[in-house]
Amino acid sequence: MDDPSEFSVEPTNLKLLRRLVTTLLAVMIIGFITLIFMFVMRFQSNNQTFKLNDITLPIGTSATAYTQGDDWYAIVDDANKILIFNKVDNTLRQTINIKAK
């Protein structure tokens, strides 16, 4: 029969392969954690959105849609008008009437 002590000695190439796989696993885990960290940091730094609470609409106007540009924001109201405001001072820049079908 085979001697059990023969199997306790690990061949050199198998030892090298085990170390390479372990190193690769560690590098992949560190890279994945770094990637997640970079996404989280990137998304937190770009969170400079314009708050809708800062908008004051004219009396009797109810907003149905909202969009924004670099220095303006637009609100579509329930009377089928697009109201375009300046972001800096919240003054009305332009009003566009939408024709109904």
C-alpha positions in Angstrom: 0.0 0.0 0.0 1.0 3.6 -0.4 2.6 5.4 2.4 0.4 8.3 3.7 3.5 10.4 4.3 4.0 10.5 0.5 0.9 12.7 0.1 1.7 15.2 2.8 4.6 16.7 0.7 3.2 19.2 -1.8 4.9 19.4 -5.2 6.7 22.6 -5.9 4.7 23.6 -9.0 1.4 23.0 -7.0 2.7 25.2 -4.2 3.5 27.9 -6.7 0.1 27.6 -8.4 -1.7 27.8 -5.0 0.2 31.0 -4.1 -0.5 32.6 -7.5 -4.3 31.8 -7.2 -4.3 33.2 -3.6 -2.5 36.4 -4.8 -4.8 36.8 -7.7 -7.8 36.5 -5.4 -6.5 39.1 -3.0 -5.7 41.5 -5.9 -9.2 41.1 -7.3 -10.9 41.7 -4.0 -8.8 44.8 -3.4 -9.6 46.1 -6.9 -13.3 45.5 -6.5 -13.4 47.3 -3.2 -11.4 50.2 -4.8 -13.8 50.3 -7.7 -16.8 50.5 -5.5 -15.1 53.2 -3.4 -14.4 55.3 -6.5 -18.0 55.1 -7.7 -19.3 56.2 -4.3 -16.9 59.1 -4.1 -17.6 60.2 -7.6 -21.4 60.2 -7.2 -21.2 62.0 -3.8 -19.1 64.8 -5.3 -21.5 65.6 -8.2 -24.6 66.0 -6.0 -25.1 69.7 -6.7 -28.6 69.6 -8.0 -31.0 72.4 -7.9 -33.6 71.9 -5.2 -37.3 72.2 -6.2 -38.0 73.7 -2.8 -36.3 76.9 -3.9 -38.8 77.5 -6.7 -41.7 79.9 -6.2 -44.5 79.6 -8.8 -47.0 82.3 -9.6 -50.2 82.1 -7.6 -52.7 79.6 -9.1 -50.0 77.7 -11.0 -49.5 74.0 -10.5 -46.4 72.3 -11.9 -46.7 69.1 -14.0 -43.1 68.8 -15.3 -39.7 70.2 -14.6 -36.3 70.4 -16.4 -33.2 72.4 -16.1 -30.2 73.8 -18.0 -26.9 75.4 -16.9 -28.4 78.8 -15.9 -32.2 78.2 -16.2 -35.0 75.9 -15.2 -38.3 75.3 -16.9 -41.6 74.3 -15.4 -44.6 73.1 -17.4 -47.8 74.1 -15.6 -51.4 72.7 -15.8 -52.4 75.6 -18.1 -50.2 74.2 -20.9 -47.5 76.9 -20.5 -43.7 76.5 -20.2 -42.3 78.9 -17.7 -38.5 79.4 -18.0 -36.8 81.0 -15.0 -33.2 82.2 -14.2 -31.5 80.0 -11.7 -29.6 82.8 -10.1 -32.4 85.1 -9.1 -35.5 83.0 -9.8 -36.9 85.6 -12.2 -39.2 84.6 -15.1 -37.2 84.7 -18.3 -39.7 83.5 -20.9 -43.2 82.0 -21.2 -44.1 79.6 -24.0 -47.7 78.7 -24.7 -48.3 75.1 -25.8 -51.0 74.6 -28.4 -53.5 71.9 -27.6 -54.7 69.5 -30.3 
